[in-house]
């Protein structure tokens, strides 16, 4: 099943992952955790901040300015964070530094975002966010399995890469919606990107 969504995500994973890069990931996670910056902390900040920023800019400068000026700048920051997420999830083996990144994310921006709908996303994003939380839990377990395989020098199973791609795609679409960069609600469609898409639910939340 395919769905023409305004957010498109492509990931090019390497055939094998480097042990040194795995150790760098673990070191980075430890350092950020020591500084008080964790994935959960960042998710909570973005959840509260993105709708407020969108609503403030739209009410002050108008929807056109948000779509053409502020939105693209905000999206570049979010894309880097999503590429970093892909790196930490063991989807790619290169830290995001710009240029030809193995994680490519494209978007068709909303034309007329509104202040009221931007703030309302603090509520409407909850169903998709709850499901994403469940996916993150499964993703964490698979990460441990994948890390063990990397340490042993084995190849990454396609099933693990497929699942992690699906999590990244769900996460990206939710972030774009939550920031009022697109109007379409994230579909409850778990797309692995390998041609075998599993439908979680055909219905879409309001």
C-alpha positions as CSV (number, residue, x, y, z in Angstrom):
1,X,0.0,0.0,0.0
2,X,1.4,3.4,-0.9
3,X,0.4,6.8,0.4
4,X,1.3,10.1,-1.3
5,X,2.5,12.0,1.8
6,X,4.1,15.5,1.6
7,X,7.0,14.2,3.6
8,X,9.3,11.7,1.9
9,X,12.2,9.9,3.7
10,X,14.9,7.8,2.0
11,X,17.7,6.0,3.9
12,X,20.8,4.4,2.4
13,X,22.2,2.0,5.0
14,X,25.7,0.5,4.6
15,X,26.1,-3.3,4.1
16,X,28.1,-3.4,7.4
17,X,28.5,-1.0,10.3
18,X,31.8,0.0,11.9
19,X,32.5,-0.9,15.5
20,X,34.3,2.5,16.0
21,X,31.2,4.4,14.9
22,X,29.1,2.3,17.4
23,X,31.5,3.3,20.2
24,X,31.2,6.9,19.1
25,X,27.4,6.6,19.4
26,X,27.6,5.2,22.9
27,X,30.1,7.9,23.9
28,X,28.0,10.6,22.5
29,X,24.9,9.3,24.3
30,X,26.8,9.1,27.6
31,X,28.2,12.6,27.3
32,X,24.8,14.1,26.3
33,X,23.2,12.2,29.2
34,X,25.8,13.5,31.6
35,X,24.8,17.0,30.4
36,X,21.2,16.2,31.0
37,X,20.3,16.0,27.3
38,X,18.5,12.8,26.5
39,X,16.2,11.7,23.7
40,X,13.2,11.9,25.9
41,X,14.1,15.3,27.2
42,X,14.5,16.6,23.6
43,X,11.2,15.0,22.5
44,X,9.4,16.8,25.4
45,X,11.0,20.2,24.5
46,X,10.1,19.9,20.8
47,X,6.6,18.7,21.7
48,X,5.9,21.8,23.7
49,X,8.0,24.3,21.7
50,X,7.2,23.6,18.0
51,X,3.4,24.5,18.1
52,X,4.1,27.6,20.2
53,X,6.8,28.8,17.8
54,X,4.5,28.1,14.8
55,X,1.5,29.9,16.4
56,X,3.6,32.9,17.4
57,X,5.2,33.4,14.0
58,X,1.9,32.9,12.1
59,X,0.1,35.4,14.3
60,X,2.9,37.9,14.1
61,X,4.1,37.7,10.6
62,X,1.4,35.7,8.8
63,X,1.1,32.2,7.4
64,X,2.9,33.2,4.1
65,X,6.0,34.3,6.1
66,X,6.0,31.2,8.1
67,X,5.8,29.0,5.0
68,X,8.4,30.8,2.9
69,X,10.8,32.2,5.5
70,X,10.7,30.8,9.0
71,X,9.4,27.3,8.2
72,X,12.2,26.3,5.9
73,X,14.9,27.5,8.4
74,X,13.2,25.6,11.2
75,X,12.9,22.5,9.0
76,X,16.6,22.5,8.3
77,X,17.3,22.3,12.0
78,X,14.7,19.5,12.4
79,X,16.1,17.6,9.4
80,X,19.5,17.6,11.1
81,X,18.0,16.3,14.3
82,X,16.2,13.6,12.4
83,X,19.4,12.7,10.6
84,X,21.2,12.5,13.9
85,X,18.3,10.3,15.1
86,X,18.9,8.0,12.1
87,X,22.6,7.8,13.0
88,X,21.9,7.0,16.7
89,X,19.3,4.4,15.7
90,X,22.0,2.4,13.7
91,X,20.4,3.2,10.4
92,X,23.4,4.9,8.9
93,X,27.1,4.9,9.8
94,X,27.9,8.6,9.2
95,X,27.4,11.5,11.6
96,X,25.3,14.2,9.9
97,X,27.6,17.0,8.8
98,X,25.6,18.3,5.8
99,X,26.3,17.6,2.1
100,X,25.5,14.2,0.7
101,X,23.9,12.6,3.8
102,X,22.7,9.0,3.5
103,X,19.4,10.2,5.0
104,X,17.4,12.3,2.5
105,X,14.2,14.0,3.7
106,X,12.0,16.1,1.4
107,X,8.8,18.1,2.2
108,X,6.0,20.0,0.5
109,X,5.2,22.8,2.9
110,X,1.7,23.7,3.9
111,X,0.3,26.7,2.1
112,X,-1.8,28.4,4.7
113,X,-1.1,27.3,8.3
114,X,-3.2,28.9,11.0
115,X,-2.5,30.1,14.5
116,X,-5.5,28.1,16.0
117,X,-4.6,24.9,14.2
118,X,-0.9,25.3,15.3
119,X,-1.8,25.4,18.9
120,X,-4.4,22.6,18.6
121,X,-1.7,20.3,17.5
122,X,-0.6,20.1,21.1
123,X,-3.7,17.8,21.4
124,X,-4.2,16.3,18.0
125,X,-0.6,15.0,17.8
126,X,-1.2,12.9,20.9
127,X,-2.5,9.7,19.2
128,X,0.3,9.5,16.8
129,X,2.8,10.4,19.5
130,X,1.6,7.6,21.8
131,X,2.0,5.1,18.9
132,X,5.5,6.5,18.2
133,X,6.4,5.9,21.9
134,X,5.5,2.3,21.5
135,X,7.6,2.1,18.4
136,X,10.5,3.7,20.2
137,X,10.3,1.0,22.9
138,X,10.6,-1.8,20.3
139,X,13.3,0.2,18.5
140,X,15.4,0.3,21.7
141,X,15.3,-3.5,22.0
142,X,16.2,-4.0,18.4
143,X,19.1,-1.5,18.8
144,X,20.6,-3.7,21.5
145,X,20.4,-6.7,19.2
146,X,21.9,-4.6,16.3
147,X,24.7,-3.3,18.5
148,X,25.6,-6.8,19.5
149,X,25.8,-7.9,15.9
150,X,28.0,-4.9,15.0
151,X,30.4,-5.8,17.9
152,X,30.6,-9.4,16.6
153,X,31.3,-8.1,13.1
154,X,28.1,-9.5,11.5
155,X,25.8,-7.9,8.9
156,X,22.8,-5.9,10.0
157,X,19.6,-7.9,9.4
158,X,17.3,-6.4,6.8
159,X,14.3,-6.8,9.2
160,X,16.0,-4.6,11.8
161,X,16.9,-1.9,9.3
162,X,13.4,-2.0,7.8
163,X,11.8,-1.5,11.3
164,X,14.1,1.4,12.1
165,X,13.3,3.0,8.8
166,X,9.7,2.8,9.6
167,X,10.2,4.4,13.0
168,X,12.2,7.2,11.5
169,X,9.6,7.8,8.8
170,X,6.8,7.9,11.4
171,X,8.8,10.3,13.6
172,X,9.6,12.6,10.6
173,X,6.0,12.9,9.5
174,X,4.8,13.6,13.1
175,X,7.5,16.3,13.6
176,X,6.5,18.0,10.3
177,X,2.8,18.0,11.3
178,X,3.4,19.1,14.8
179,X,5.4,22.1,13.6
180,X,2.6,23.1,11.2
181,X,4.9,22.6,8.2
182,X,2.3,20.3,6.6
183,X,-1.5,20.0,7.0
184,X,-1.8,16.2,6.6
185,X,-2.1,14.2,9.8
186,X,0.6,11.5,10.0
187,X,-1.1,8.3,8.6
188,X,-1.2,5.3,10.8
189,X,0.8,3.5,8.2
190,X,4.1,1.8,9.1
191,X,6.2,2.1,6.0
192,X,9.5,0.2,6.2
193,X,10.8,1.5,2.9
194,X,11.5,-1.9,1.5
195,X,8.3,-2.5,-0.4
196,X,6.6,-4.4,2.4
197,X,4.4,-1.8,4.2
198,X,2.4,-2.9,7.2
199,X,-0.8,-1.0,7.8
200,X,-1.3,-0.2,11.5
201,X,-4.7,1.3,10.9
202,X,-6.4,2.5,7.8
203,X,-8.1,5.3,9.6
204,X,-6.5,8.7,10.2
205,X,-6.9,10.7,13.3
206,X,-8.8,14.0,13.0
